[in-house]
Amino acid sequence: MRKILLLCIFFGAVFALSLQDFSHIKPTASGRFVQTKALANFPVKLFSSGEFSLLDGTLLWSVIKPAKSSAKITQDGVFVLQNGVWVASKSFSKEFFLPLLTFDFDALKSKFDFVLSGEKSAWQVELLPKGFFVKKAIKKVVLKGGEVLKSAEIFEPNGDYTKTEFFVK
């Protein structure tokens, strides 16, 4: 029995998921999203939906329901569309969202530890914040997917929770 247990541990380590296993996921995608926001002190969940496009390092995010709004995240920053003009926004961090959705783990490793589970066809990555300031904003992030990212869940220290489901074309 002991030999079988050691053999299982050995093969589990050999076939364990690593960050290199995410190289097959293309940093280019487009499709729809559905987002659910649960606020800790509010009994009703909030829903929104829209379309996204990730191309050449630029994320375009268009909320269609319940109210139309658009955002663009590039290496230069985060911008919101106001009266047909892209205006810089300080509300979101390009250092977090763009690397998160493009699987740029090198950019995230200074701020997060990673816990990987599953296999290439059905995986999960938990991002656990390292520093004090990141921990004040994020409790943890859970990414789930297979050939593409299927969902991203952000848990905040105050109990708020956001889940975004992606439906890639």
Residue frames as a rotation matrix with the C-alpha (Angstrom) as fourth column:
MET 1
0.569 0.822 0.000 0.00
0.822 -0.569 0.000 0.00
0.000 0.000 -1.000 0.00
ARG 2
0.422 -0.502 -0.755 2.84
0.188 -0.766 0.614 2.36
-0.887 -0.401 -0.229 0.85
LYS 3
-0.651 -0.689 0.319 4.43
0.415 0.029 0.909 1.77
-0.635 0.724 0.267 -2.57
ILE 4
-0.115 0.702 0.703 1.17
0.974 -0.061 0.219 2.58
0.197 0.710 -0.676 -4.32
LEU 5
0.770 0.391 -0.504 0.85
0.540 -0.820 0.189 5.81
-0.339 -0.417 -0.843 -2.35
LEU 6
-0.026 -0.878 -0.479 4.41
0.094 -0.479 0.873 6.84
-0.995 -0.023 0.095 -3.22
LEU 7
-0.663 -0.163 0.730 3.80
0.693 0.233 0.682 5.98
-0.282 0.959 -0.041 -6.87
CYS 8
0.361 0.881 0.305 0.64
0.921 -0.388 0.030 8.15
0.145 0.271 -0.952 -6.90
ILE 9
0.653 -0.196 -0.732 2.53
0.239 -0.863 0.445 11.06
-0.719 -0.465 -0.516 -5.33
PHE 10
-0.436 -0.898 0.050 5.35
0.265 -0.075 0.961 10.68
-0.860 0.433 0.271 -7.87
PHE 11
-0.540 0.270 0.797 3.03
0.840 0.109 0.532 10.62
0.057 0.957 -0.286 -10.90
GLY 12
0.620 0.756 -0.212 0.96
0.776 -0.630 0.022 13.47
-0.117 -0.178 -0.977 -9.48
ALA 13
0.310 -0.611 -0.729 4.11
0.074 -0.749 0.659 15.58
-0.948 -0.258 -0.187 -9.29
VAL 14
-0.675 -0.604 0.424 5.23
0.423 0.155 0.893 14.57
-0.605 0.782 0.150 -12.79
PHE 15
-0.477 0.579 0.662 1.89
0.803 -0.020 0.596 15.41
0.358 0.815 -0.455 -14.40
ALA 16
-0.041 0.459 -0.888 1.06
0.752 -0.571 -0.330 18.44
-0.658 -0.681 -0.322 -12.24
LEU 17
0.685 0.374 0.625 -0.22
0.690 -0.610 -0.390 21.55
0.235 0.699 -0.676 -13.98
SER 18
-0.273 -0.786 -0.554 2.34
0.803 -0.504 0.320 24.33
-0.531 -0.357 0.769 -14.39
LEU 19
0.201 0.339 -0.919 2.16
-0.067 -0.931 -0.359 27.92
-0.977 0.133 -0.165 -15.61
GLN 20
-0.750 -0.532 -0.392 3.78
-0.443 -0.035 0.896 26.82
-0.491 0.846 -0.210 -18.89
ASP 21
-0.677 0.558 0.480 0.65
0.647 0.762 0.025 24.75
-0.352 0.327 -0.877 -19.57
PHE 22
0.307 0.829 -0.467 -1.22
0.445 -0.558 -0.700 28.00
-0.841 0.007 -0.541 -20.25
SER 23
-0.580 -0.609 -0.541 0.89
-0.212 -0.528 0.822 28.84
-0.786 0.592 0.177 -23.29
HIS 24
-0.791 0.329 0.516 -1.71
0.608 0.520 0.600 27.12
-0.070 0.788 -0.611 -25.51
ILE 25
0.265 0.916 -0.302 -4.32
0.834 -0.375 -0.404 29.75
-0.483 -0.145 -0.863 -24.62
LYS 26
-0.214 -0.311 0.926 -4.32
0.852 -0.523 0.021 32.48
0.478 0.793 0.377 -27.22
PRO 27
-0.593 -0.011 -0.805 -4.05
0.551 -0.734 -0.396 36.07
-0.587 -0.679 0.441 -25.98
THR 28
-0.875 0.404 -0.266 -6.59
-0.477 -0.627 0.616 36.92
0.082 0.666 0.741 -28.70
ALA 29
-0.695 0.718 -0.036 -10.28
0.715 0.685 -0.141 36.30
-0.076 -0.123 -0.989 -28.14
SER 30
-0.824 0.553 0.128 -13.66
-0.538 -0.832 0.134 37.86
0.180 0.042 0.983 -28.56
GLY 31
-0.583 0.688 -0.432 -17.17
0.545 0.726 0.421 37.03
0.603 0.010 -0.798 -27.50
ARG 32
0.297 0.775 0.557 -19.82
-0.188 -0.525 0.830 37.77
0.936 -0.352 -0.010 -24.92
PHE 33
-0.847 -0.456 -0.273 -19.67
0.170 0.254 -0.952 37.99
0.504 -0.853 -0.138 -21.15
VAL 34
0.446 0.893 0.067 -22.16
0.116 -0.132 0.984 37.80
0.888 -0.431 -0.163 -18.31
GLN 35
-0.681 -0.722 0.122 -21.17
0.048 -0.210 -0.976 39.36
0.731 -0.659 0.178 -15.02
THR 36
0.520 0.775 -0.360 -22.71
0.434 0.124 0.892 38.83
0.736 -0.620 -0.272 -11.59
LYS 37
-0.571 -0.646 0.507 -21.89
-0.129 -0.539 -0.833 41.15
0.811 -0.541 0.224 -8.73
ALA 38
0.434 0.637 -0.637 -22.86
0.607 0.317 0.729 40.22
0.666 -0.703 -0.249 -5.17
LEU 39
-0.207 -0.433 0.877 -22.48
-0.383 -0.789 -0.480 42.93
0.900 -0.436 -0.002 -2.55
ALA 40
-0.808 -0.254 -0.531 -21.95
0.298 0.602 -0.741 41.77
0.508 -0.757 -0.411 1.03
ASN 41
-0.813 0.472 -0.342 -24.64
0.214 -0.304 -0.928 44.02
-0.542 -0.828 0.146 2.51
PHE 42
-0.365 0.699 -0.615 -27.15
-0.886 -0.464 -0.001 43.95
-0.286 0.544 0.789 -0.34
PRO 43
-0.131 0.348 0.928 -29.52
-0.252 0.894 -0.371 40.99
-0.959 -0.283 -0.029 -0.76
VAL 44
0.853 0.508 0.122 -29.97
0.016 0.208 -0.978 41.30
-0.522 0.836 0.169 -4.54
LYS 45
-0.153 -0.906 0.395 -27.29
0.608 0.228 0.760 40.29
-0.779 0.356 0.516 -7.05
LEU 46
0.366 0.162 -0.916 -26.51
-0.476 -0.813 -0.334 42.71
-0.799 0.559 -0.221 -9.85
PHE 47
0.190 -0.236 0.953 -26.20
0.661 0.749 0.053 41.43
-0.726 0.620 0.298 -13.42
SER 48
0.335 -0.087 -0.938 -24.62
-0.633 -0.758 -0.156 42.91
-0.698 0.646 -0.309 -16.52
SER 49
0.306 -0.245 0.920 -23.71
0.593 0.805 0.017 41.54
-0.745 0.540 0.391 -19.91
GLY 50
0.620 -0.130 -0.774 -21.94
-0.534 -0.792 -0.295 42.63
-0.575 0.597 -0.560 -23.02
GLU 51
0.927 -0.363 0.097 -19.17
0.296 0.549 -0.782 41.93
0.230 0.753 0.616 -25.47
PHE 52
0.536 -0.830 -0.153 -15.39
-0.268 -0.339 0.902 41.86
-0.801 -0.442 -0.404 -25.26
SER 53
0.922 -0.387 0.026 -12.49
0.151 0.297 -0.943 41.74
0.357 0.873 0.332 -27.66
LEU 54
0.574 -0.819 -0.008 -8.85
-0.162 -0.123 0.979 41.08
-0.802 -0.561 -0.204 -26.80
LEU 55
0.801 -0.282 0.528 -6.55
0.595 0.281 -0.753 41.79
0.064 0.918 0.392 -29.74
ASP 56
0.158 -0.859 0.487 -2.92
0.493 -0.359 -0.793 42.92
0.856 0.365 0.366 -29.96
GLY 57
-0.655 -0.503 -0.564 -2.70
0.703 -0.134 -0.698 43.63
0.276 -0.854 0.441 -26.23
THR 58
-0.847 0.459 0.270 -5.85
-0.489 -0.871 -0.054 45.76
0.210 -0.178 0.961 -26.16
LEU 59
-0.707 0.690 -0.152 -8.99
0.698 0.649 -0.303 44.75
-0.110 -0.321 -0.941 -24.30
LEU 60
-0.745 0.617 0.254 -12.24
-0.454 -0.747 0.485 46.35
0.489 0.246 0.837 -25.45
TRP 61
-0.819 0.473 -0.325 -15.05
0.567 0.576 -0.589 45.83
-0.092 -0.667 -0.740 -22.93
SER 62
-0.761 0.612 0.215 -18.59
-0.410 -0.710 0.573 46.89
0.503 0.348 0.791 -23.86
VAL 63
-0.790 0.613 0.017 -21.42
0.287 0.395 -0.873 46.55
-0.541 -0.685 -0.488 -21.36
ILE 64
-0.798 0.575 0.178 -24.73
0.082 -0.189 0.978 46.35
0.597 0.796 0.104 -23.21
LYS 65
0.370 0.929 0.000 -27.15
0.017 -0.007 1.000 45.60
0.929 -0.370 -0.018 -20.35
PRO 66
0.100 0.973 -0.209 -28.37
0.910 -0.174 -0.376 47.10
-0.402 -0.152 -0.903 -18.05
ALA 67
0.834 0.098 -0.543 -26.76
-0.060 -0.962 -0.265 50.33
-0.548 0.253 -0.797 -19.30
LYS 68
0.769 -0.548 0.330 -24.34
0.530 0.258 -0.807 50.83
0.357 0.796 0.489 -22.17
SER 69
0.746 -0.661 -0.083 -20.75
-0.514 -0.650 0.560 51.67
-0.424 -0.375 -0.825 -21.36
SER 70
0.848 -0.522 -0.095 -17.37
0.267 0.575 -0.774 50.91
0.458 0.630 0.627 -22.91
ALA 71
0.684 -0.727 0.062 -13.85
-0.418 -0.321 0.850 50.61
-0.598 -0.607 -0.523 -21.58
LYS 72
0.796 -0.555 -0.241 -10.49
-0.028 0.365 -0.931 50.00
0.604 0.748 0.275 -23.23
ILE 73
0.758 -0.625 0.188 -7.41
-0.215 0.034 0.976 48.65
-0.616 -0.780 -0.109 -21.46
THR 74
0.794 -0.607 -0.040 -4.01
0.080 0.170 -0.982 48.96
0.603 0.776 0.183 -23.14
GLN 75
0.069 -0.869 -0.490 -0.40
0.947 0.212 -0.242 49.14
0.314 -0.447 0.837 -22.01
ASP 76
-0.629 -0.301 0.717 -0.95
0.235 -0.953 -0.193 52.92
0.741 0.048 0.670 -21.84
GLY 77
-0.926 0.290 0.242 -3.77
-0.341 -0.366 -0.866 52.67
-0.162 -0.884 0.438 -19.31
VAL 78
-0.502 0.856 0.126 -7.49
0.815 0.517 -0.261 52.26
-0.288 -0.029 -0.957 -18.79
PHE 79
-0.970 0.212 -0.122 -9.89
-0.243 -0.891 0.383 54.41
-0.027 0.401 0.916 -20.78
VAL 80
-0.322 0.932 0.163 -13.67
0.594 0.334 -0.732 54.83
-0.737 -0.139 -0.662 -20.74
LEU 81
-0.687 0.170 0.707 -15.73
0.637 -0.328 0.698 56.02
0.350 0.929 0.117 -23.67
GLN 82
-0.176 0.612 -0.771 -17.45
0.621 -0.538 -0.570 59.33
-0.764 -0.579 -0.285 -22.90
ASN 83
0.566 0.521 -0.638 -19.36
-0.149 -0.697 -0.702 61.17
-0.811 0.493 -0.317 -25.62
GLY 84
0.990 -0.105 0.092 -17.43
0.121 0.331 -0.936 59.32
0.068 0.938 0.341 -28.32
VAL 85
0.341 -0.915 0.217 -13.99
-0.597 -0.389 -0.701 60.10
0.726 0.110 -0.679 -26.82
TRP 86
0.450 -0.291 -0.844 -11.68
0.591 0.806 0.038 57.72
0.669 -0.516 0.534 -24.90
VAL 87
0.457 -0.216 0.863 -10.92
-0.589 -0.800 0.111 59.34
0.666 -0.559 -0.493 -21.53
ALA 88
-0.516 -0.748 -0.418 -8.27
-0.099 0.537 -0.838 58.06
0.851 -0.391 -0.351 -19.10
SER 89
0.652 0.744 0.147 -9.69
-0.324 0.098 0.941 56.42
0.686 -0.661 0.305 -15.97
LYS 90
-0.472 -0.792 0.388 -8.04
-0.699 0.067 -0.712 55.91
0.537 -0.607 -0.585 -12.60
SER 91
0.327 0.757 0.566 -10.79
-0.945 0.275 0.178 53.54
-0.021 -0.593 0.805 -11.42
PHE 92
0.988 0.041 0.150 -9.15
-0.032 0.998 -0.062 50.36
-0.153 0.057 0.987 -12.67
SER 93
0.222 -0.974 0.045 -5.63
-0.534 -0.083 0.842 48.99
-0.816 -0.210 -0.538 -12.75
LYS 94
0.667 -0.081 -0.741 -4.13
-0.698 0.280 -0.659 48.06
0.261 0.957 0.130 -16.11
GLU 95
-0.420 -0.906 0.051 -1.42
-0.844 0.369 -0.389 46.25
0.334 -0.206 -0.920 -14.14
PHE 96
-0.548 0.299 0.781 -4.06
-0.426 0.704 -0.568 43.79
-0.720 -0.644 -0.259 -12.96
PHE 97
0.388 0.909 0.151 -6.79
-0.341 0.293 -0.893 43.31
-0.856 0.295 0.424 -15.57
LEU 98
0.570 -0.181 -0.801 -4.77
-0.813 0.016 -0.582 43.08
0.119 0.983 -0.138 -18.80
PRO 99
-0.571 -0.810 -0.137 -2.19
-0.773 0.586 -0.241 40.57
0.276 -0.032 -0.961 -17.47
LEU 100
-0.443 0.491 0.750 -5.01
-0.443 0.607 -0.659 38.60
-0.779 -0.625 -0.052 -15.84
LEU 101
0.582 0.812 0.034 -6.94
-0.323 0.269 -0.907 38.16
-0.746 0.517 0.419 -19.09
THR 102
0.610 -0.434 -0.663 -3.85
-0.708 0.079 -0.702 37.54
0.357 0.897 -0.259 -21.23
PHE 103
0.968 -0.200 -0.149 -2.34
0.247 0.861 0.445 35.01
0.040 -0.467 0.883 -18.80
ASP 104
0.249 -0.906 0.343 0.78
-0.105 -0.378 -0.920 37.14
0.963 0.193 -0.189 -18.33
PHE 105
0.848 0.130 -0.514 1.76
0.428 0.404 0.809 35.43
0.313 -0.906 0.286 -15.10
ASP 106
-0.212 -0.975 -0.073 5.21
0.907 -0.169 -0.386 37.05
0.364 -0.148 0.920 -15.15
ALA 107
-0.486 0.087 0.870 3.52
-0.035 -0.996 0.080 40.44
0.873 0.009 0.487 -14.74
LEU 108
0.497 0.817 0.291 1.36
-0.397 -0.084 0.914 39.13
0.772 -0.570 0.283 -11.87
LYS 109
0.381 -0.319 -0.868 3.89
0.558 0.828 -0.060 37.08
0.737 -0.461 0.494 -9.91
SER 110
-0.721 -0.656 0.224 5.23
0.225 -0.527 -0.819 40.05
0.656 -0.540 0.528 -7.93
LYS 111
-0.556 0.585 0.591 1.75
-0.772 -0.626 -0.108 40.67
0.306 -0.516 0.800 -6.50
PHE 112
0.524 0.835 0.168 0.22
-0.851 0.504 0.147 37.17
0.038 -0.220 0.975 -6.36
ASP 113
-0.695 -0.508 0.509 0.99
-0.494 0.852 0.174 33.58
-0.522 -0.131 -0.843 -5.47
PHE 114
-0.133 0.612 -0.779 -0.57
-0.920 0.216 0.327 30.96
0.369 0.761 0.535 -7.75
VAL 115
-0.460 0.102 0.882 -2.35
-0.390 0.869 -0.304 27.74
-0.798 -0.484 -0.360 -6.84
LEU 116
-0.402 0.225 -0.888 -2.92
-0.895 0.111 0.433 25.55
0.196 0.968 0.157 -9.89
SER 117
-0.450 0.271 0.851 -5.21
-0.247 0.878 -0.410 22.56
-0.858 -0.394 -0.329 -10.17
GLY 118
0.651 0.759 -0.009 -6.77
-0.301 0.247 -0.921 20.39
-0.697 0.603 0.389 -12.84
GLU 119
-0.168 -0.636 0.754 -5.43
0.654 0.500 0.568 19.62
-0.738 0.588 0.332 -16.28
LYS 120
-0.944 -0.310 -0.115 -5.14
0.129 -0.667 0.734 21.43
-0.304 0.678 0.669 -19.62
SER 121
-0.656 0.733 0.183 -8.73
0.345 0.076 0.935 20.68
0.672 0.676 -0.303 -20.58
ALA 122
0.586 0.808 0.060 -10.25
0.277 -0.269 0.923 21.70
0.761 -0.524 -0.381 -17.21
TRP 123
-0.398 -0.860 -0.319 -8.03
0.721 -0.079 -0.688 23.88
0.566 -0.504 0.652 -15.03
GLN 124
0.848 0.530 0.008 -8.29
0.407 -0.661 0.631 26.35
0.340 -0.532 -0.776 -12.18
VAL 125
-0.363 -0.925 0.115 -5.82
0.620 -0.332 -0.711 29.02
0.695 -0.187 0.694 -11.07
GLU 126
0.767 0.477 -0.428 -6.19
0.637 -0.488 0.597 30.80
0.076 -0.731 -0.678 -7.74
LEU 127
-0.143 -0.764 0.629 -4.33
0.358 -0.632 -0.687 34.07
0.923 0.127 0.364 -7.38
LEU 128
0.619 0.260 -0.741 -3.61
0.777 -0.064 0.627 34.92
0.116 -0.963 -0.242 -3.76
PRO 129
0.733 -0.311 0.605 -2.35
-0.096 -0.928 -0.360 38.45
0.674 0.206 -0.710 -3.05
LYS 130
0.063 -0.836 -0.544 1.07
0.802 0.367 -0.471 38.88
0.594 -0.407 0.694 -1.47
GLY 131
-0.793 -0.568 0.221 1.35
0.385 -0.748 -0.540 42.50
0.472 -0.343 0.812 -0.40
PHE 132
-0.679 0.477 -0.558 -0.57
0.492 -0.268 -0.828 44.58
-0.545 -0.837 -0.053 2.11
PHE 133
-0.572 0.454 -0.683 -2.09
-0.540 -0.835 -0.104 46.98
-0.618 0.309 0.723 -0.44
VAL 134
-0.671 0.340 -0.659 -3.20
-0.498 0.452 0.740 44.24
0.549 0.825 -0.134 -2.84
LYS 135
-0.753 0.370 -0.545 -4.73
0.581 0.762 -0.285 42.33
0.310 -0.531 -0.789 0.08
LYS 136
-0.710 0.512 -0.483 -6.75
0.044 -0.652 -0.757 45.44
-0.702 -0.559 0.441 0.98
ALA 137
-0.352 0.563 -0.748 -8.44
-0.889 -0.451 0.079 45.32
-0.293 0.693 0.659 -2.47
ILE 138
0.210 0.350 -0.913 -8.51
-0.714 0.693 0.102 41.61
0.668 0.630 0.395 -3.33
LYS 139
0.391 -0.015 0.920 -8.96
-0.754 0.568 0.329 38.54
-0.528 -0.823 0.211 -1.16
LYS 140
-0.467 -0.561 0.683 -8.42
0.084 0.741 0.666 36.12
-0.880 0.369 -0.299 -4.06
VAL 141
0.024 0.412 -0.911 -9.05
-0.960 -0.245 -0.136 35.65
-0.279 0.878 0.389 -7.77
VAL 142
-0.208 -0.028 0.978 -10.16
0.014 0.999 0.032 32.33
-0.978 0.020 -0.208 -9.26
LEU 143
-0.194 0.077 -0.978 -9.75
-0.960 -0.221 0.173 31.68
-0.203 0.972 0.117 -12.99
LYS 144
-0.066 0.216 0.974 -11.34
-0.033 0.975 -0.219 28.60
-0.997 -0.046 -0.058 -14.59
GLY 145
0.294 0.200 -0.935 -11.11
-0.892 -0.294 -0.343 27.30
-0.343 0.935 0.092 -18.09
GLY 146
0.561 -0.157 0.813 -9.95
0.325 0.945 -0.042 24.75
-0.761 0.288 0.581 -20.60
GLU 147
-0.015 -0.520 0.854 -8.92
1.000 -0.031 -0.001 25.72
0.027 0.853 0.521 -24.12
VAL 148
-0.257 0.017 0.966 -10.07
0.191 -0.979 0.068 29.25
0.947 0.202 0.249 -23.24
LEU 149
-1.000 0.005 0.030 -10.84
-0.030 -0.324 -0.946 31.23
0.005 -0.946 0.324 -20.11
LYS 150
-0.389 0.916 -0.098 -14.39
0.611 0.336 0.717 30.35
0.690 0.219 -0.690 -19.04
SER 151
0.746 0.661 0.076 -14.77
0.382 -0.519 0.764 32.40
0.545 -0.541 -0.640 -15.86
ALA 152
-0.552 -0.815 0.177 -13.00
0.304 -0.394 -0.867 34.85
0.777 -0.425 0.465 -13.57
GLU 153
0.619 0.718 -0.318 -14.12
0.544 -0.099 0.833 35.34
0.567 -0.689 -0.452 -9.97
ILE 154
-0.469 -0.725 0.504 -12.87
0.079 -0.603 -0.794 38.18
0.879 -0.333 0.340 -7.81
PHE 155
0.460 0.523 -0.718 -13.41
0.759 0.188 0.624 37.98
0.461 -0.831 -0.310 -4.06
GLU 156
-0.018 -0.410 0.912 -12.94
-0.133 -0.903 -0.409 41.19
0.991 -0.128 -0.038 -2.09
PRO 157
-0.844 -0.415 -0.339 -12.02
0.258 0.240 -0.936 41.47
0.470 -0.877 -0.095 1.62
ASN 158
-0.770 0.588 0.248 -15.32
-0.620 -0.600 -0.506 43.23
-0.149 -0.543 0.826 2.41
GLY 159
-0.429 0.602 0.673 -17.32
0.090 0.771 -0.631 40.20
-0.899 -0.210 -0.385 1.20
ASP 160
0.421 0.523 -0.741 -18.19
-0.688 -0.348 -0.637 41.56
-0.591 0.778 0.213 -2.25
TYR 161
-0.301 -0.409 0.861 -17.83
0.205 0.855 0.477 39.10
-0.931 0.320 -0.174 -5.09
THR 162
0.253 0.341 -0.905 -17.77
-0.819 -0.423 -0.388 39.43
-0.516 0.839 0.172 -8.88
LYS 163
-0.201 -0.263 0.943 -18.06
0.274 0.910 0.312 36.52
-0.941 0.321 -0.111 -11.30
THR 164
0.095 0.155 -0.983 -17.56
-0.861 -0.483 -0.159 37.02
-0.500 0.862 0.088 -15.02
GLU 165
0.145 0.016 0.989 -18.40
0.294 0.954 -0.059 34.19
-0.945 0.299 0.134 -17.40
PHE 166
-0.348 -0.394 -0.851 -16.88
-0.688 -0.509 0.517 34.31
-0.637 0.765 -0.094 -20.89
PHE 167
0.484 0.493 0.723 -18.46
0.275 0.698 -0.661 32.87
-0.830 0.519 0.202 -24.03
VAL 168
-0.363 -0.792 -0.491 -15.72
-0.320 -0.389 0.864 32.99
-0.875 0.471 -0.113 -26.63
LYS 169
0.604 0.557 -0.570 -16.62
-0.689 0.006 -0.725 32.99
-0.400 0.831 0.388 -30.33
